[in-house]
Amino acid sequence: MRVLLVEDDTVAVNEITQIMKGAGFTVDHVGSGEEAIEMLRHYDYDLAVLELMLPDVEGYEVVRRVRAARVATPIVVLSGLTRPQAKVKAFSVGADDYLTKPFDPEELVARMQAILRRSKGFSEPTLRVGPLQLSLDSREVTVNDAPVHLTGKEYAILELLVLRKGMVLTKDAFLNHLYGGMDEPEMKIIDVFICKLRKKLQSVGAGNLITTVWGRGYMLREQLQRMDVAATEIAPEASARTAPASRAQVAA
């Protein structure tokens, strides 16, 4: 998942970034409050991790302004301020969790994963869609209890589809999720990844979970509602009636 890290200490940035990347997160970093506000307003992050003591704007003000702009991105405060009043104030302006420094890396990752699950409508670390099960903790995928061996890119695509089940995701959204705006290949690579992912899932009995929405992108659903539509395709006019509108995706 895509995370925005808001931290001005270089040593802390390097440490936290390595922890997050090791857990499978894609990380963008900014060092000031104003930058954080702009990034959260214009880009579709799954989570933000925020230091309160920033050089220009206090973290409290960042959270307040982001929430005033109706940005619902979950925010975890990660700060050296340990007094209870700091935590109460952070929650009162709209933070979703608060972890004090120094912190345990495993606890940080566990809290991030828990908040991500809840924000996407899941209460357990294992996500289920029909016969498919995906573990956010172990990054393992099974279909009817049979393991499915995926590459890193294939897993990242499937994770995004599962977490946003029923939502049409554009190819730009996948590229942004996989590469974070850095050295992105041609857009057709997404079709290749999707094709390989479909074959692996179908080979173990998952059926046609990944649907093509012509002219828009791909979506994951438990079963097709229209029997007269090709097994993995939805015509544009049908998708307009049955598929929920996608969230705006802006490449970083």
PAZAPA-4460 file (N, C-alpha, C; in steps of 0.05 Angstrom, whole numbers, plus 32768, in hexadecimal, padded with zeros to 4 digits):
% residues 252
    n_x    n_y    n_z   ca_x   ca_y   ca_z    c_x    c_y    c_z   seq   type   mol
   8011   7FE8   8000   8000   8000   8000   8011   8019   8000     1      M     A
   8006   802F   7FF8   8015   8048   7FF4   8013   8059   800E     2      R     A
   802A   8060   8019   802B   806F   8032   803A   8089   802E     3      V     A
   8030   809F   803B   803E   80B8   803C   804B   80BB   8057     4      L     A
   8065   80BD   8058   8074   80C2   8071   807B   80DF   8073     5      L     A
   8072   80EB   8089   8077   8108   808E   808A   810A   80A6     6      V     A
   80A3   810F   80A0   80B8   810F   80B5   80CF   8120   80AB     7      E     A
   80DA   8131   80BD   80F0   8143   80B4   810B   8139   80BE     8      D     A
   810D   8124   80CE   8126   811A   80D7   8131   8105   80C4     9      D     A
   8148   810A   80B8   8153   80F8   80A4   8157   80DC   80AE    10      T     A
   8163   80DA   80C5   8168   80BF   80D0   814E   80AF   80D4    11      V     A
   813A   80BD   80DF   8120   80B0   80E4   8113   80A9   80C9    12      A     A
   8116   80BA   80B5   810A   80B4   809B   8116   809A   8090    13      V     A
   8130   8098   8091   813D   8080   8086   8134   8067   8095    14      N     A
   8133   8068   80AF   812B   8051   80C0   810E   8049   80BA    15      E     A
   80FC   805C   80BB   80E0   8056   80B8   80DA   804C   809B    16      I     A
   80E7   8059   8088   80E3   8051   806C   80EB   8033   8068    17      T     A
   8102   802C   8073   810B   8010   8070   80F8   7FFD   807D    18      Q     A
   80ED   8004   8095   80DA   7FF3   80A2   80C1   7FEF   8091    19      I     A
   80B7   8005   8086   809E   8004   8076   80A2   7FF4   805C    20      M     A
   80B9   7FFA   804F   80BE   7FEB   8036   80C2   7FCD   803B    21      K     A
   80CE   7FC7   8052   80D2   7FAB   8059   80B7   7F9D   805E    22      G     A
   80A2   7FAC   8065   8088   7FA1   8069   8077   7FA2   8050    23      A     A
   8082   7FAB   803A   8074   7FAB   8021   8066   7FC4   8019    24      G     A
   806A   7FDA   8028   805E   7FF4   8022   806E   8003   800E    25      F     A
   8061   8013   7FFD   806E   8027   7FEC   806D   8041   7FFB    26      T     A
   8084   804E   7FFE   8087   8065   800F   808F   807E   8000    27      V     A
   807F   8094   8004   8087   80AF   7FFA   808D   80BF   8013    28      D     A
   80A0   80D2   8011   80A8   80E1   8028   80A8   80FF   8023    29      H     A
   809E   810E   8037   80A1   812B   8037   80AA   8134   8052    30      V     A
   80B7   814B   8054   80C3   8154   806D   80B6   816B   807A    31      G     A
   80A0   8175   806F   8093   818C   807B   8074   8188   807B    32      S     A
   8067   8198   808C   804A   8196   808F   803B   819F   8076    33      G     A
   8045   81B5   806A   8037   81C0   8052   8039   81AC   803B    34      E     A
   8050   819F   8038   8052   818B   8023   803F   8173   8028    35      E     A
   803D   816B   8041   802B   8155   8048   800F   815C   8042    36      A     A
   8006   8174   8048   7FEA   817C   8042   7FE5   817B   8024    37      I     A
   7FF7   8185   8014   7FF4   8185   7FF7   7FF3   8169   7FEC    38      E     A
   8006   8158   7FF6   8006   813D   7FEC   7FED   812D   7FF3    39      M     A
   7FE3   8131   800B   7FCB   8122   8013   7FB2   812D   8005    40      L     A
   7FB2   8146   7FFE   7F9C   8151   7FF0   7F9A   8148   7FD3    41      R     A
   7FB2   8143   7FC7   7FB2   813E   7FAA   7FB8   8121   7FA2    42      H     A
   7FC2   8111   7FB5   7FC8   80F5   7FAF   7FB9   80E2   7FC0    43      Y     A
   7FB4   80CB   7FB6   7FA3   80B7   7FC3   7FB4   80A3   7FD3    44      D     A
   7FBB   80AA   7FEB   7FCB   8099   7FFD   7FB9   8087   800D    45      Y     A
   7FC4   806F   8013   7FB5   805C   8024   7FB9   8063   8042    46      D     A
   7FD0   8070   8048   7FD6   8076   8064   7FEB   808C   8065    47      L     A
   7FEA   809C   807A   8000   80B0   807F   800B   80AB   809B    48      A     A
   8025   80AD   809E   8033   80AC   80B8   8040   80C7   80BD    49      V     A
   8039   80D3   80D3   803E   80F0   80D7   804D   80F5   80F1    50      L     A
   8063   8104   80EF   8071   8110   8107   8063   812A   810E    51      E     A
   805F   812F   8128   8051   8147   8130   8063   8160   812F    52      L     A
   807D   815D   8136   808F   8173   8138   809D   8178   811D    53      M     A
   8090   8187   810C   809A   818D   80F1   80A5   81A9   80F0    54      L     A
   80B6   81B0   80DC   80C4   81CA   80DC   80B2   81E1   80D6    55      P     A
   809B   81DD   80C8   808A   81F3   80C0   806F   81F3   80CD    56      D     A
   8061   81DD   80CD   8046   81DB   80D7   8045   81C3   80EA    57      V     A
   8039   81C7   8102   8036   81B1   8114   8025   819B   8108    58      E     A
   802B   8182   810F   801C   816B   8105   7FFF   816D   810B    59      G     A
   7FF7   8178   8122   7FDB   817B   8129   7FCD   818C   8113    60      Y     A
   7FDA   81A1   810A   7FCE   81B3   80F6   7FCC   81A4   80DB    61      E     A
   7FE0   8194   80D5   7FDF   8184   80BD   7FC6   8172   80BD    62      V     A
   7FC2   8164   80D3   7FAB   8152   80D4   7F91   8162   80D2    63      V     A
   7F8F   8179   80E1   7F77   8189   80E1   7F70   8193   80C5    64      R     A
   7F84   819D   80B7   7F7F   81A8   809C   7F78   8192   8088    65      R     A
   7F85   817B   808A   7F7F   8165   8078   7F62   815C   807D    66      V     A
   7F5A   8159   8096   7F3F   8150   809B   7F2B   8166   8092    67      R     A
   7F32   8180   8096   7F20   8195   808D   7F1C   8194   806E    68      A     A
   7F30   818A   8060   7F2F   8187   8043   7F21   816D   803B    69      A     A
   7F16   815F   804E   7F06   8146   804A   7F18   8130   803F    70      R     A
   7F31   8130   8046   7F43   811A   803F   7F41   8105   8055    71      V     A
   7F39   80ED   804D   7F34   80D7   8060   7F4B   80C4   8065    72      A     A
   7F62   80CA   8058   7F79   80B8   805B   7F80   80B3   8079    73      T     A
   7F82   809A   8081   7F89   8095   809D   7FA4   80A0   80A4    74      P     A
   7FA7   80AC   80BC   7FBF   80B9   80C5   7FC9   80AD   80DF    75      I     A
   7FE2   80A3   80DF   7FEF   8099   80F7   8004   80AD   8100    76      V     A
   8001   80B7   8118   8015   80C9   8123   802B   80B9   812F    77      V     A
   8044   80BF   8127   805C   80B2   8132   806E   80C8   813C    78      L     A
   806E   80CC   8157   807B   80E4   8162   8089   80DE   817C    79      S     A
   809D   80EF   8182   80AB   80EE   819B   809C   80FA   81B3    80      G     A
   8085   8107   81AD   8075   8112   81C3   8065   80FC   81D1    81      L     A
   806B   80F8   81EA   805F   80E1   81F8   8049   80E8   820C    82      T     A
   8045   8102   8211   8031   8109   8225   8015   8103   821B    83      R     A
   8003   80FB   822E   7FE8   80F4   8226   7FD9   810A   8217    84      P     A
   7FDF   8124   821F   7FD1   813A   8212   7FD7   813C   81F4    85      Q     A
   7FF0   8134   81EC   7FF7   8134   81D0   7FE7   8120   81C1    86      A     A
   7FE3   8109   81CD   7FD4   80F3   81C0   7FB6   80FB   81BD    87      K     A
   7FAB   8106   81D3   7F8F   810E   81D3   7F8B   8124   81BD    88      V     A
   7F9D   8137   81BB   7F9A   814C   81A7   7F9B   8141   818B    89      K     A
   7FAE   812E   8186   7FB1   8122   816C   7F97   8114   8164    90      A     A
   7F8C   8104   8176   7F73   80F6   8170   7F5C   810A   816B    91      F     A
   7F5C   8120   817A   7F45   8133   8179   7F45   8141   815E    92      S     A
   7F5C   8145   8151   7F5C   8153   8137   7F59   813F   811F    93      V     A
   7F59   8125   8125   7F54   8112   8110   7F68   80FC   810A    94      G     A
   7F7C   80F9   811B   7F8F   80E3   8118   7F82   80C9   811E    95      A     A
   7F8B   80B3   8111   7F7F   8099   8115   7F8E   8088   8129    96      D     A
   7FA8   808E   812D   7FB8   807E   8140   7FD0   808F   8148    97      D     A
   7FDD   8088   815E   7FF3   8097   8169   8007   8083   8175    98      Y     A
   8020   8085   816B   8036   8074   8175   804D   8086   817C    99      L     A
   8059   8081   8194   806E   8093   819D   808A   8087   8196   100      T     A
   809D   8099   8192   80B9   8091   818E   80C7   8090   81A8   101      K     A
   80DA   807D   81AC   80E1   8068   8199   80CB   8053   8197   102      P     A
   80C9   8046   8180   80B3   8033   817B   80BE   8018   8172   103      F     A
   80AE   8004   8175   80B5   7FE9   816B   80AC   7FE7   814E   104      D     A
   80BE   7FE0   813C   80B7   7FDE   8120   80A0   7FCC   811A   105      P     A
   809E   7FB5   8128   8088   7FA2   8123   806E   7FAE   812C   106      E     A
   806E   7FBD   8142   8056   7FCA   814B   804C   7FDF   8137   107      E     A
   805F   7FEF   812C   8058   8003   8118   804A   7FF6   8100   108      L     A
   8057   7FE1   80F5   804B   7FD3   80DE   8030   7FC7   80E5   109      V     A
   802D   7FBB   80FC   8014   7FAF   8104   7FFE   7FC4   8106   110      A     A
   8004   7FDB   8112   7FF0   7FF0   8114   7FE8   7FFB   80F8   111      R     A
   7FFC   7FFE   80E7   7FF6   8008   80CC   7FE4   7FF4   80BD   112      M     A
   7FEA   7FDA   80BF   7FDA   7FC6   80B1   7FBE   7FC5   80BC   113      Q     A
   7FBB   7FC8   80D7   7FA1   7FC7   80E3   7F90   7FDF   80DA   114      A     A
   7F9C   7FF6   80D9   7F8D   800E   80D0   7F85   800C   80B3   115      I     A
   7F98   8002   80A3   7F92   7FFE   8086   7F7A   7FEB   8082   116      L     A
   7F7A   7FD4   8091   7F65   7FC1   808E   7F4A   7FCE   8095   117      R     A
   7F49   7FDC   80AC   7F30   7FE8   80B4   7F27   7FFE   80A1   118      R     A
   7F3A   800D   8096   7F32   8022   8083   7F27   8017   8069   119      S     A
   7F2E   7FFE   8062   7F24   7FF2   804A   7F0C   7FE0   8050   120      K     A
   7F03   7FDF   8069   7EEB   7FCF   806F   7EF1   7FB3   8078   121      G     A
   7F0A   7FAC   807F   7F11   7F91   8088   7F19   7F92   80A5   122      F     A
   7F11   7F7E   80B5   7F18   7F7D   80D1   7F2E   7F69   80D8   123      S     A
   7F34   7F57   80C5   7F48   7F43   80CA   7F60   7F46   80B8   124      E     A
   7F77   7F3C   80C0   7F8F   7F3E   80AF   7F8E   7F2D   8095   125      P     A
   7F7C   7F19   8095   7F79   7F09   807D   7F60   7F12   806F   126      T     A
   7F63   7F1B   8056   7F4E   7F25   8046   7F42   7F0F   8034   127      L     A
   7F28   7F0E   8032   7F1B   7EF8   8023   7F09   7F03   800E   128      R     A
   7F0C   7EF8   7FF6   7EFA   7EFF   7FDF   7EF4   7EE4   7FD2   129      V     A
   7EDC   7EDA   7FD6   7ED5   7EC0   7FCB   7EE8   7EAB   7FD6   130      G     A
   7EF3   7E9B   7FC5   7F06   7E86   7FCE   7F22   7E90   7FD3   131      P     A
   7F27   7EAA   7FCE   7F42   7EB5   7FD0   7F46   7EC0   7FEC   132      L     A
   7F5E   7EBB   7FF7   7F66   7EC7   8011   7F81   7ED4   800E   133      Q     A
   7F84   7EEC   8018   7F9D   7EFB   8016   7FA4   7F05   8032   134      L     A
   7FBC   7EFE   803B   7FC5   7F06   8055   7FD7   7F1F   8053   135      S     A
   7FCE   7F34   805F   7FDE   7F4D   805E   7FF8   7F4A   806F   136      L     A
   7FF7   7F39   8083   800E   7F36   8094   8024   7F26   8087   137      D     A
   801D   7F0E   807C   8031   7EFD   8071   8034   7F00   8053   138      S     A
   8022   7F10   8046   8022   7F14   8029   801E   7EF9   801A   139      R     A
   800F   7EE7   8026   800A   7ECD   8019   7FED   7ECE   800E   140      E     A
   7FEA   7EC0   7FF7   7FD0   7EBE   7FE9   7FC9   7EA1   7FE6   141      V     A
   7FB0   7E9A   7FED   7FA7   7E7F   7FE8   7F8B   7E80   7FDB   142      T     A
   7F85   7E6B   7FCC   7F6B   7E67   7FC0   7F61   7E4B   7FC8   143      V     A
   7F4B   7E49   7FD7   7F41   7E30   7FE1   7F58   7E21   7FF0   144      N     A
   7F67   7E31   8000   7F7D   7E27   8011   7F96   7E1E   8001   145      D     A
   7F95   7E21   7FE6   7FAD   7E1B   7FD6   7FBE   7E34   7FD2   146      A     A
   7FD8   7E33   7FD8   7FE8   7E4B   7FD5   7FEB   7E54   7FB8   147      P     A
   7FEC   7E6E   7FB5   7FF0   7E7A   7F9A   800A   7E89   7F9B   148      V     A
   801D   7E82   7F8B   8037   7E8E   7F8B   8038   7EA6   7F78   149      H     A
   803B   7EBE   7F83   803A   7ED6   7F74   8055   7EE5   7F76   150      L     A
   805B   7EF4   7F61   8072   7F06   7F62   806B   7F1E   7F73   151      T     A
   807E   7F2E   7F7A   8079   7F46   7F8A   8065   7F59   7F7D   152      G     A
   8068   7F5D   7F63   8056   7F6F   7F54   803A   7F63   7F52   153      K     A
   8038   7F49   7F4E   801E   7F3C   7F4C   800F   7F3E   7F67   154      E     A
   801E   7F39   7F7D   8012   7F3C   7F97   8008   7F58   7F9C   155      Y     A
   8018   7F6C   7F95   8011   7F88   7F9A   7FF8   7F8F   7F8B   156      A     A
   7FF5   7F85   7F72   7FDD   7F8B   7F63   7FC5   7F7D   7F6F   157      I     A
   7FC8   7F64   7F77   7FB1   7F56   7F84   7FA9   7F63   7F9E   158      L     A
   7FBD   7F6A   7FAE   7FB7   7F78   7FC8   7FA7   7F91   7FC4   159      E     A
   7FAF   7FA1   7FB0   7FA0   7FBA   7FAA   7F84   7FB4   7FA1   160      L     A
   7F80   7F9F   7F90   7F66   7F98   7F86   7F54   7F8E   7F9D   161      L     A
   7F5F   7F7E   7FAF   7F4F   7F73   7FC5   7F47   7F89   7FD8   162      V     A
   7F5A   7F9B   7FDF   7F54   7FB1   7FF2   7F40   7FC4   7FE7   163      L     A
   7F3F   7FC6   7FCC   7F2B   7FD8   7FBF   7F18   7FC9   7FAE   164      R     A
   7F0F   7FB2   7FB9   7EFC   7FA1   7FAC   7EE3   7FB0   7FA3   165      K     A
   7EDA   7FAC   7F8A   7EC3   7FBA   7F80   7EC8   7FD5   7F75   166      G     A
   7EE1   7FDE   7F76   7EE9   7FF8   7F6C   7EFA   7FF5   7F52   167      M     A
   7EF4   8005   7F3E   7F03   8003   7F25   7F1E   8012   7F29   168      V     A
   7F34   8004   7F24   7F4E   800F   7F26   7F5B   8013   7F0B   169      L     A
   7F64   802B   7F05   7F70   8031   7EEB   7F8C   8025   7EEA   170      T     A
   7F96   8023   7ED1   7FB2   801A   7ECE   7FC6   802E   7EDA   171      K     A
   7FBF   8048   7ED9   7FCF   805C   7EE6   7FD1   8057   7F04   172      D     A
   7FBB   804E   7F10   7FBA   8049   7F2D   7FCD   8032   7F33   173      A     A
   7FCD   801D   7F22   7FDF   8006   7F27   7FFC   800E   7F24   174      F     A
   8002   801E   7F0F   801E   8027   7F0B   8027   8038   7F23   175      L     A
   8016   8049   7F2C   801D   805A   7F43   8021   8049   7F5C   176      N     A
   8011   8035   7F5F   8013   8023   7F76   802D   8012   7F75   177      H     A
   8034   8009   7F5D   804B   7FF7   7F5A   8065   8006   7F5A   178      L     A
   8065   801E   7F4D   807F   802B   7F48   8081   8047   7F55   179      Y     A
   806B   8051   7F60   806C   806A   7F6E   8076   8082   7F5D   180      G     A
   8071   8081   7F43   8079   8097   7F32   8096   8096   7F2A   181      G     A
   80A4   8081   7F32   80C1   807F   7F2D   80C7   806A   7F18   182      M     A
   80D3   8072   7F02   80DB   805F   7EED   80C4   804D   7EE4   183      D     A
   80AD   8059   7EDF   8095   8049   7ED8   8098   803E   7EBC   184      E     A
   8092   8024   7EB7   8093   8018   7E9C   807A   8021   7E8D   185      P     A
   8077   8016   7E75   805F   801C   7E65   8046   8011   7E72   186      E     A
   8030   801D   7E6D   8017   8016   7E7A   800E   7FF9   7E74   187      M     A
   8016   7FEF   7E5D   800D   7FD4   7E55   8019   7FBF   7E67   188      K     A
   802D   7FC5   7E77   8038   7FB1   7E8A   8023   7FA8   7E9E   189      I     A
   8010   7FBA   7EA4   7FFA   7FB3   7EB7   7FE9   7F9C   7EAB   190      I     A
   7FE4   7F9E   7E91   7FD4   7F88   7E84   7FE3   7F6E   7E86   191      D     A
   7FFD   7F6F   7E84   800D   7F56   7E86   800B   7F4B   7EA2   192      V     A
   800F   7F5C   7EB7   800D   7F53   7ED2   7FF1   7F47   7ED8   193      F     A
   7FDC   7F55   7ECF   7FC1   7F4C   7ED4   7FBC   7F31   7EC7   194      I     A
   7FC6   7F2D   7EAE   7FC3   7F14   7E9F   7FD0   7EFD   7EAF   195      C     A
   7FE8   7F01   7EB8   7FF6   7EEC   7EC7   7FE8   7EE6   7EE2   196      K     A
   7FDF   7EFB   7EEF   7FD1   7EF8   7F08   7FB7   7EE9   7F05   197      L     A
   7FA8   7EEF   7EF0   7F8F   7EE1   7EEA   7F94   7EC3   7EE6   198      R     A
   7FA9   7EBD   7ED6   7FAF   7EA1   7ED0   7FB6   7E91   7EE9   199      K     A
   7FC6   7E9E   7EFB   7FCE   7E90   7F14   7FB5   7E8B   7F26   200      K     A
   7FA4   7E9F   7F28   7F8C   7E9C   7F39   7F79   7E87   7F2D   201      L     A
   7F75   7E88   7F13   7F63   7E75   7F06   7F6D   7E59   7F07   202      Q     A
   7F88   7E55   7F07   7F93   7E3A   7F07   7F8E   7E2B   7F21   203      S     A
   7F87   7E3A   7F36   7F81   7E2D   7F50   7F64   7E30   7F58   204      V     A
   7F53   7E38   7F44   7F36   7E38   7F48   7F2A   7E51   7F53   205      G     A
   7F37   7E68   7F50   7F2C   7E81   7F5A   7F17   7E8D   7F47   206      A     A
   7F15   7E83   7F2E   7F02   7E8E   7F1B   7F0B   7EA9   7F11   207      G     A
   7EF8   7EB8   7F06   7EFE   7ED2   7EFA   7EF9   7EE9   7F0D   208      N     A
   7F0A   7EEC   7F21   7F06   7F01   7F35   7F0E   7F1C   7F2A   209      L     A
   7F21   7F1E   7F18   7F2A   7F38   7F0E   7F1C   7F3E   7EF4   210      I     A
   7F0E   7F54   7EF4   7EFD   7F5D   7EDE   7F09   7F74   7ECF   211      T     A
   7F08   7F73   7EB5   7F10   7F8A   7EA4   7EF8   7F9C   7EA0   212      T     A
   7EFC   7FB6   7EA6   7EE7   7FCA   7EA1   7EF2   7FDA   7E89   213      V     A
   7EE7   7FD5   7E72   7EF3   7FE1   7E59   7EF4   8000   7E5B   214      W     A
   7F0B   800A   7E54   7F0F   8027   7E53   7F15   8033   7E6F   215      G     A
   7F14   8022   7E84   7F18   802D   7E9F   7F2E   801F   7EAE   216      R     A
   7F2E   8004   7EAF   7F43   7FF6   7EBE   7F3A   7FDB   7EC6   217      G     A
   7F41   7FD4   7EDF   7F3A   7FB9   7EE9   7F2D   7FBC   7F05   218      Y     A
   7F1D   7FA7   7F0C   7F12   7FA7   7F26   7F10   7F8A   7F30   219      M     A
   7F0E   7F86   7F4A   7F0A   7F6B   7F55   7EEF   7F69   7F61   220      L     A
   7EE1   7F54   7F5B   7EC6   7F4F   7F66   7EC3   7F31   7F6A   221      R     A
   7EB2   7F29   7F7C   7EAF   7F0D   7F83   7EA3   7EFD   7F6D   222      E     A
   7E90   7F09   7F5E   7E84   7EFB   7F47   7E77   7F0F   7F35   223      Q     A
   7E76   7F08   7F1B   7E69   7F1A   7F08   7E4B   7F1A   7F0B   224      L     A
   7E3F   7F31   7F09   7E22   7F32   7F0C   7E13   7F2E   7EF2   225      Q     A
   7E21   7F31   7EDC   7E14   7F2E   7EC2   7E1F   7F16   7EB3   226      R     A
   7E0E   7F02   7EAE   7E17   7EE9   7EA2   7E1C   7EEC   7E84   227      M     A
   7E12   7F02   7E78   7E15   7F05   7E5C   7E2E   7F15   7E55   228      D     A
   7E3E   7F1C   7E69   7E57   7F2A   7E65   7E6E   7F16   7E65   229      V     A
   7E82   7F1B   7E54   7E99   7F08   7E52   7EA4   7F04   7E6E   230      A     A
   7EB1   7EED   7E73   7EB8   7EE4   7E8D   7EC8   7EF9   7E9D   231      A     A
   7EDB   7F07   7E90   7EEB   7F1A   7E9F   7EE9   7F36   7E93   232      T     A
   7ED3   7F3D   7E86   7ED1   7F57   7E7A   7EB6   7F63   7E80   233      E     A
   7EB5   7F7D   7E84   7E9C   7F8C   7E87   7E9D   7FA2   7E73   234      I     A
   7E88   7FA4   7E62   7E87   7FB9   7E4E   7E84   7FD4   7E5C   235      A     A
   7E8C   7FEA   7E4F   7E8B   8004   7E5B   7E6F   800B   7E65   236      P     A
   7E5A   8005   7E54   7E3F   800C   7E5D   7E36   7FFC   7E75   237      E     A
   7E3F   7FE3   7E78   7E38   7FD3   7E8F   7E46   7FDD   7EA7   238      A     A
   7E61   7FE4   7EA4   7E70   7FED   7EBC   7E65   8007   7EC7   239      S     A
   7E59   8018   7EB6   7E4E   8031   7EBF   7E37   802C   7ED2   240      A     A
   7E29   8015   7ECE   7E12   800F   7EDF   7E19   7FFF   7EF7   241      R     A
   7E2D   7FED   7EF5   7E32   7FDA   7F0B   7E4B   7FE0   7F1B   242      T     A
   7E5F   7FEE   7F10   7E78   7FF2   7F1E   7E79   800C   7F2D   243      A     A
   7E81   800C   7F46   7E83   8025   7F55   7E98   8036   7F49   244      P     A
   7E94   8051   7F4B   7EA7   8064   7F3F   7EC1   8061   7F4D   245      A     A
   7ED7   8063   7F3E   7EF2   8061   7F4A   7EFA   807B   7F58   246      S     A
   7F0B   8078   7F6D   7F16   8090   7F79   7F2B   809C   7F66   247      R     A
   7F2D   80B6   7F68   7F41   80C4   7F56   7F5C   80BA   7F5B   248      A     A
   7F6B   80B3   7F46   7F86   80AA   7F49   7F99   80BD   7F3A   249      Q     A
   7FAC   80C7   7F49   7FC0   80D9   7F3D   7FDB   80CD   7F40   250      V     A
   7FE9   80CA   7F2B   8004   80BF   7F2C   8016   80D2   7F3B   251      A     A
   8026   80C6   7F4D   8039   80D7   7F5C   804F   80E0   7F4A   252      A     A
***
